[in-house]
């Protein structure tokens, strides 16, 4: 119980100002009595106050000067650490003029999480095209955070809900490009990072990984493709040699029903939709995007900016609330593992 009282609040980024990030942040704060962990929003306070009025959300906003101020403010108001926006925000209409502030909010949240001034960072959805137009050179949050952290190897994307965790080995590629890019080294890297994260961030002492095949029926012994024989199975063998509990390659069409899910803690999937279709079918509103392999915890809602409904107050905060709760659990688990490691040493 004491750890819960002393854990630093989470840092939530503004995301794309013209999207739904601000209003779902307000809604998440309004749900604070429902086990939503304390957080502060890095955003323009004037924008958030205007948004609360526009959407009719009964939520108080209070400016803070430092992340350490958030815990005392959170019970009575949404703490907002100012990051001023140079251009007026029109819901549903993004402006490249505000892109530098969006990136600064990400930078600041990552810095707070890495230094321990925030328990973890949670990122609201960004609009990549707007950032690209302003000179942003990374495919998305995952790659940018890996660069910020100075990682020698790529970070890994996990999508998670209470019933399922999936990791796509190839991510935002066409299906043809994903097949061409798939290799054993990528599978092994994802397996190593996932197993380590399941231990440190999810408290699973001996993680069990399942690996999906690429082809129908996992290749049917080579009759429907040799990728399972030439790429996937050798990667599984390497992971087993490293002491990781891993099964597969398994046919993807029989891997995600309830009885199958009881046999593993996460699934390595070969391409984007193979991972996201079952996750979003099981829990469309409550899925969370998690970046594994960073020196700090980062989660995000598993949805986009929703420009079509921005500013209406009708967006669902469910995925953001799930991301906040998961970030809090992961940060506490990681802190506990670190404390245990120091005690053993």
Secondary structure per residue as TSV (DSSP state, phi and psi in degrees):
chain	resnum	aa	ss	phi	psi
A	1	X	-	360.0	-38.0
A	2	X	H	-63.5	-37.7
A	3	X	H	-61.0	-36.1
A	4	X	H	-66.4	-34.8
A	5	X	H	-74.4	-29.1
A	6	X	H	-101.4	-5.7
A	7	X	S	-65.6	131.4
A	8	X	-	-61.4	147.4
A	9	X	-	-60.7	161.0
A	10	X	E	-83.6	148.6
A	11	X	E	-98.3	120.8
A	12	X	E	-109.0	127.0
A	13	X	E	-82.9	159.8
A	14	X	-	-68.7	-31.6
A	15	X	-	66.8	-160.6
A	16	X	-	-70.5	117.3
A	17	X	T	-60.2	-29.1
A	18	X	T	-83.0	-2.2
A	19	X	T	-95.2	-158.7
A	20	X	T	-93.2	3.2
A	21	X	H	-56.5	-44.6
A	22	X	H	-64.2	-43.2
A	23	X	H	-73.8	-34.1
A	24	X	H	-72.4	-26.2
A	25	X	H	-65.2	-43.1
A	26	X	H	-61.3	-43.4
A	27	X	H	-65.4	-39.6
A	28	X	H	-63.2	-41.2
A	29	X	H	-63.1	-39.6
A	30	X	H	-62.6	-22.1
A	31	X	T	-94.5	15.8
A	32	X	T	-59.4	-25.6
A	33	X	T	-74.5	-13.7
A	34	X	T	-99.0	53.3
A	35	X	T	60.1	30.8
A	36	X	-	-87.7	122.2
A	37	X	-	-68.8	153.5
A	38	X	-	-59.5	138.1
A	39	X	E	-148.0	161.8
A	40	X	E	-126.5	149.7
A	41	X	E	-104.0	130.6
A	42	X	E	-94.4	105.1
A	43	X	E	-165.6	179.0
A	44	X	-	-86.4	113.4
A	45	X	H	-58.9	-36.7
A	46	X	H	-62.3	-41.0
A	47	X	H	-62.3	-44.2
A	48	X	H	-67.5	-38.4
A	49	X	H	-64.5	-43.1
A	50	X	H	-63.1	-40.1
A	51	X	H	-64.6	-39.8
A	52	X	H	-61.3	-40.8
A	53	X	H	-68.8	-42.5
A	54	X	H	-61.7	-41.8
A	55	X	H	-89.7	-7.4
A	56	X	T	73.4	18.9
A	57	X	-	-80.2	126.8
A	58	X	-	-82.9	85.7
A	59	X	-	-143.5	132.6
A	60	X	-	-91.4	141.8
A	61	X	E	-116.3	136.7
A	62	X	E	-136.0	127.9
A	63	X	E	-71.4	142.5
A	64	X	E	-124.4	155.9
A	65	X	S	-95.1	-28.5
A	66	X	S	-142.4	154.9
A	67	X	G	-56.1	-32.4
A	68	X	G	-65.4	-15.6
A	69	X	G	-80.3	-14.6
A	70	X	H	-67.5	-39.0
A	71	X	H	-60.2	-40.6
A	72	X	H	-73.0	-30.2
A	73	X	H	-81.6	-34.9
A	74	X	H	-52.1	-40.8
A	75	X	T	-62.0	-25.1
A	76	X	T	-110.7	-18.7
A	77	X	S	-160.1	159.9
A	78	X	E	-75.1	116.1
A	79	X	E	-74.7	127.8
A	80	X	E	-122.0	119.7
A	81	X	E	-89.7	115.9
A	82	X	E	-62.4	131.4
A	83	X	-	-136.7	96.9
A	84	X	-	-67.2	141.7
A	85	X	-	-100.3	127.8
A	86	X	S	-74.2	-24.3
A	87	X	S	-117.0	148.1
A	88	X	-	-61.7	147.9
A	89	X	-	-103.6	125.1
A	90	X	B	-111.0	108.6
A	91	X	T	-50.3	131.0
A	92	X	T	89.0	-8.0
A	93	X	B	-126.9	91.6
A	94	X	-	-68.7	150.4
A	95	X	-	-125.8	129.2
A	96	X	G	-64.1	-20.1
A	97	X	G	-63.2	-26.0
A	98	X	G	-92.5	-3.5
A	99	X	H	-59.5	-42.2
A	100	X	H	-59.5	-35.2
A	101	X	H	-68.9	-36.8
A	102	X	H	-60.4	-44.8
A	103	X	H	-68.3	-39.6
A	104	X	H	-61.9	-37.4
A	105	X	H	-62.6	-39.4
A	106	X	H	-65.0	-46.5
A	107	X	H	-58.7	-44.8
A	108	X	H	-67.1	-43.2
A	109	X	H	-62.4	-42.9
A	110	X	H	-62.7	-41.4
A	111	X	H	-63.4	-42.0
A	112	X	H	-64.7	-41.0
A	113	X	H	-67.7	-40.3
A	114	X	H	-68.5	-34.3
A	115	X	H	-84.1	-10.4
A	116	X	T	89.9	2.3
A	117	X	S	-76.3	-18.7
A	118	X	S	-124.9	146.4
A	119	X	S	-67.0	-32.8
A	120	X	-	-168.2	172.7
A	121	X	E	-115.5	141.8
A	122	X	E	-124.6	131.3
A	123	X	E	-110.8	127.4
A	124	X	-	-73.4	157.5
A	125	X	-	-62.0	140.0
A	126	X	-	-104.9	163.3
A	127	X	-	-108.7	104.2
A	128	X	H	-63.2	-39.2
A	129	X	H	-59.1	-42.0
A	130	X	H	-63.6	-41.3
A	131	X	H	-67.2	-40.3
A	132	X	H	-59.7	-41.4
A	133	X	H	-63.5	-24.1
A	134	X	T	-95.0	6.4
A	135	X	T	101.2	6.3
A	136	X	-	-66.2	129.3
A	137	X	-	-110.0	11.1
A	138	X	S	-111.0	148.4
A	139	X	S	-60.7	-29.3
A	140	X	S	-179.9	-168.9
A	141	X	H	-54.7	-47.8
A	142	X	H	-57.4	-49.1
A	143	X	H	-69.7	-37.5
A	144	X	H	-65.6	-42.9
A	145	X	H	-66.5	-36.1
A	146	X	H	-62.2	-40.1
A	147	X	H	-67.3	-41.7
A	148	X	H	-59.1	-39.0
A	149	X	H	-79.5	-8.8
A	150	X	T	68.6	34.9
A	151	X	-	-69.3	141.8
A	152	X	S	-80.9	-24.7
A	153	X	S	-123.9	156.9
A	154	X	-	-62.4	146.0
A	155	X	-	-74.0	171.5
A	156	X	E	-126.3	137.2
A	157	X	E	-94.8	127.3
A	158	X	E	-117.7	140.1
A	159	X	E	-110.6	132.0
A	160	X	E	-142.1	146.3
A	161	X	-	-140.9	-176.8
A	162	X	S	-64.4	-27.7
A	163	X	S	-98.2	-13.7
A	164	X	-	-158.1	142.5
A	165	X	E	-126.6	130.2
A	166	X	E	-131.3	147.3
A	167	X	E	-129.6	111.5
A	168	X	E	-78.4	125.6
A	169	X	S	-70.5	-42.2
A	170	X	S	-108.1	145.5
A	171	X	-	-116.7	-98.4
A	172	X	S	-91.0	71.5
A	173	X	S	-131.4	153.6
A	174	X	-	-61.8	159.3
A	175	X	H	-59.7	-40.7
A	176	X	H	-62.3	-45.2
A	177	X	H	-67.8	-34.9
A	178	X	H	-63.8	-42.4
A	179	X	H	-63.8	-41.4
A	180	X	H	-67.7	-32.2
A	181	X	H	-82.5	-20.4
A	182	X	-	-64.4	127.7
A	183	X	-	-147.4	167.6
A	184	X	H	-64.5	-36.8
A	185	X	H	-61.0	-40.0
A	186	X	H	-65.8	-40.4
A	187	X	H	-64.7	-44.0
A	188	X	H	-63.4	-43.4
A	189	X	H	-60.4	-47.5
A	190	X	H	-61.8	-39.3
A	191	X	H	-64.5	-43.4
A	192	X	H	-62.7	-49.6
A	193	X	H	-64.5	-40.9
A	194	X	H	-65.4	-45.4
A	195	X	H	-61.5	-42.3
A	196	X	H	-64.8	-40.5
A	197	X	H	-69.2	-37.7
A	198	X	H	-61.6	-34.0
A	199	X	H	-73.1	-54.5
A	200	X	H	-75.5	-37.7
A	201	X	T	-104.5	-18.9
A	202	X	T	-119.0	-2.3
A	203	X	-	70.6	24.6
A	204	X	-	-95.1	110.4
A	205	X	T	-64.0	-41.6
A	206	X	T	-128.7	88.8
A	207	X	-	-64.2	144.5
A	208	X	E	-114.3	119.9
A	209	X	E	-105.3	139.6
A	210	X	E	-110.1	147.5
A	211	X	E	-121.9	124.5
A	212	X	E	-80.5	145.9
A	213	X	-	-75.5	162.2
A	214	X	S	-83.8	-41.9
A	215	X	S	-96.3	164.7
A	216	X	G	-54.7	138.9
A	217	X	G	57.9	27.5
A	218	X	G	52.9	38.2
A	219	X	G	88.4	-12.1
A	220	X	T	48.0	55.8
A	221	X	T	55.8	36.6
A	222	X	T	92.6	-7.8
A	223	X	T	-77.7	-19.6
A	224	X	T	-120.0	26.9
A	225	X	-	127.1	146.8
A	226	X	S	-103.7	3.4
A	227	X	H	-59.3	-37.0
A	228	X	I	-63.3	-38.9
A	229	X	I	-75.8	-43.7
A	230	X	I	-88.3	-25.0
A	231	X	I	-121.4	-54.4
A	232	X	I	-72.1	-50.2
A	233	X	H	-61.1	-43.0
A	234	X	H	-60.9	-36.0
A	235	X	H	-65.2	-42.5
A	236	X	H	-61.0	-42.1
A	237	X	H	-61.2	-40.2
A	238	X	H	-65.1	-41.3
A	239	X	H	-64.3	-40.7
A	240	X	H	-63.1	-38.3
A	241	X	H	-62.2	-26.4
A	242	X	T	-87.1	4.4
A	243	X	T	87.9	11.7
A	244	X	-	-89.4	132.6
A	245	X	E	-78.3	112.2
A	246	X	E	-143.4	141.2
A	247	X	E	-125.4	158.5
A	248	X	E	125.1	-171.3
A	249	X	E	-70.1	137.6
A	250	X	E	-112.3	145.7
A	251	X	-	-58.8	129.3
A	252	X	G	-65.8	-26.8
A	253	X	G	-74.5	-10.1
A	254	X	G	-119.6	14.8
A	255	X	S	-97.9	-13.2
A	256	X	S	-118.1	3.2
A	257	X	S	-75.1	167.5
A	258	X	H	-57.7	-44.3
A	259	X	H	-65.4	-38.6
A	260	X	H	-66.9	-39.0
A	261	X	H	-63.6	-23.1
A	262	X	T	-69.5	-13.9
A	263	X	T	-97.4	2.9
A	264	X	-	-151.4	167.5
A	265	X	S	-105.2	-21.2
A	266	X	E	-161.2	155.8
A	267	X	E	-117.6	131.8
A	268	X	E	-88.3	119.4
A	269	X	E	-107.8	152.7
A	270	X	S	-85.2	-21.4
A	271	X	S	-151.8	168.3
A	272	X	H	-51.9	-59.3
A	273	X	H	-70.1	-26.5
A	274	X	H	-60.9	-30.4
A	275	X	H	-87.5	-44.9
A	276	X	H	-81.4	-27.8
A	277	X	H	-62.6	-50.8
A	278	X	H	-65.2	-38.2
A	279	X	H	-61.7	-47.5
A	280	X	H	-75.1	-23.6
A	281	X	H	-70.2	-41.1
A	282	X	H	-71.8	-41.3
A	283	X	-	-150.2	80.2
A	284	X	T	-63.2	-42.9
A	285	X	T	-85.2	-23.3
A	286	X	T	-106.3	11.3
A	287	X	-	-71.2	148.6
A	288	X	E	-127.7	136.6
A	289	X	E	-92.6	124.9
A	290	X	E	-123.1	133.2
A	291	X	E	-97.0	117.9
A	292	X	E	-96.8	149.1
A	293	X	S	95.6	-0.1
A	294	X	S	-85.1	159.2
A	295	X	S	-79.2	6.9
A	296	X	S	-145.4	165.6
A	297	X	-	-87.5	132.3
A	298	X	E	-136.7	128.6
A	299	X	E	-129.2	169.3
A	300	X	E	-157.3	151.4
A	301	X	E	-59.5	146.7
A	302	X	S	-94.8	58.8
A	303	X	S	-154.6	175.8
A	304	X	-	-99.5	-159.3
A	305	X	-	-79.4	-18.9
A	306	X	-	51.7	53.9
A	307	X	G	-55.9	-33.2
A	308	X	G	-62.2	-26.1
A	309	X	G	-117.6	6.4
A	310	X	T	-60.5	136.3
A	311	X	T	83.7	2.3
A	312	X	T	-97.7	-15.4
A	313	X	T	75.3	14.7
A	314	X	-	-104.2	-3.3
A	315	X	-	-66.6	150.9
A	316	X	-	-91.0	131.1
A	317	X	-	-88.1	7.4
A	318	X	H	-58.6	-44.9
A	319	X	H	-69.2	-37.1
A	320	X	H	-64.5	-43.7
A	321	X	H	-60.8	-41.5
A	322	X	H	-62.5	-38.8
A	323	X	H	-67.0	-39.1
A	324	X	H	-64.8	-46.1
A	325	X	H	-63.5	-42.2
A	326	X	H	-67.4	-40.7
A	327	X	H	-60.1	-41.5
A	328	X	H	-63.8	-45.8
A	329	X	H	-63.2	-43.5
A	330	X	H	-64.1	-43.5
A	331	X	H	-63.4	-40.7
A	332	X	H	-66.7	-39.8
A	333	X	H	-65.1	-44.0
A	334	X	H	-64.2	-41.3
A	335	X	H	-64.6	-38.8
A	336	X	H	-66.5	-39.8
A	337	X	H	-64.8	-39.5
A	338	X	H	-65.3	-41.6
A	339	X	H	-64.5	-41.2
A	340	X	H	-63.2	-41.1
A	341	X	H	-63.6	-39.9
A	342	X	H	-65.5	-37.5
A	343	X	H	-65.5	-40.1
A	344	X	H	-67.0	-41.4
A	345	X	-	-64.3	360.0
